Amino acid sequence: MSRVLMTGNAAAAWGARLAEVDYVPAFPITPQTEIIESLSAWTDSGEMTGRRVTLDSEHSMLTAAGAAAATGIRVFSATSSQGLLYAMEMLYTVSGWRAPFVLVNVSRGLSAPITLEPDHNDVLAARDSVFPADPLCYLPGGARQRSARLPPWRGSVGAPAGAGQHGRFLSILHP
Amino acid sequence: MYRIRFHGRGGQGMKTASRILGTAFFRQGYEVQDAPRYGAERRGAPIFAFVRAARTPIYERGIIRHPDLVIVADDTLVPVPAAGVLAGADAHTVILINTHETANTWRHRLNLEGPVLILSAAEEVADRATLPYVGAACAGAAAALIGEIPRADLEAALHDELGHLGQAVVDENLRVACEAYDYCAGQAGIVTASEALSAEQWAEPEWIDLPFEQSGVSAPTIHGGLTSELMPTGSWRTMRPEVDYERCNRCWWVCSTFCPDSAIDVDEEGYPHIDYNHCKGCLICVAQCPPHAIEALPEHGDKEGGES
């Protein structure tokens, strides 16, 4: 086994790639952007066969993710901060569909004022939505996030899973 | 644990420098963190990036408050309080400044207790933010001063981080990084690791009770107004707009209206005057001026224009 140095965002993207996800609905927001950028590059180059679609909002993104997951395919998406809040209504809705998919939230503080600093208030706002299924998903090292990405599909979880990573200091960190 | 902070301006490659150094440490078997401190960075604005490296897992998070090594790619940042170049520096901290001045000048000017070293500034160039390969020079110098990173690992790390940009970019960065490495090799090991922080060192903060006051008394800046005037954003500028008053047709409004920073005033005769303390050099006025009466000149180049 070899050790590889990578950012938390890269690790999350690799997790999705290695899981051979079928569908990635996306909407850009800092600091998770690199995850979707990586997946876009891989789908464009054919290294990933899944379909990546940009939606008009995080609300639509999460709706699409839930609907796609309900068909039985593997779905992955990512967001941060206000994006998670924009998706909040569907966050609590799709969790009831018992359709498993993975949503990565790269934590970032909330407005107002607009901030790019890291804190966990975005994921705390989603506390009871089933998504932050396991607080241990706040892993000490991004490299270990790959394994964290996989279980929700592999097991019979039967509910969406969120996996958090601390924005800024992990997402852009070589952990 | 080693704690290294790189200070520069947006565009000078401080994030890249931190990644190269981080990867070089990693190749030596270290546990590594490296990250830029993001905010509203843009070209010319102060930015810093940091690296932690240790032989054991690193549990510290967040920005480095007590650095073992501070590298300053752009000496105009030192007097900018928001850049925080000297934050947490003490007698243990090695400070390396990319400058034309001497180490003694900086030591006395800043009243520094710790070692001050100089990275001979790259030749003056027209556009300060493109100071050629200063990021690679900073990474190379840091690797040498730490004394734990063989030159081969620096080179391999640089390949890892810049390889996607093509061989020509790698070669030029390698040349500069290795020059800086060799230049600093005589001081190898001057940067020493300091203890990892532990929870046992935690001490209750010395809280100071503040009496409740009206906001105008307790926090006058909240309603102070015009505080952005105190921010000398003119230092971010790499290109400077200059008005050719012979050509200006005194339209009264175009440049001053388009200026996103309200840095252009129009006098009673209709001539614009640029506030260079706050003009960031975005050059929107240059693009908008109907008679092309505003010219863009390199901030640090020949005032008369010359080559640009």
Interface residues (C-beta under 8 A of the other chain):
Chain A: R3 L5 T30 P31 L116 E117 P140 G141 H166 R168 F169 I172 L173 H174 P175
Chain B: R19 G22 T23 F26 V32 Q33 D34 A35 P36 R37 Y38 G39 A40 P57 Y59 R61 G62
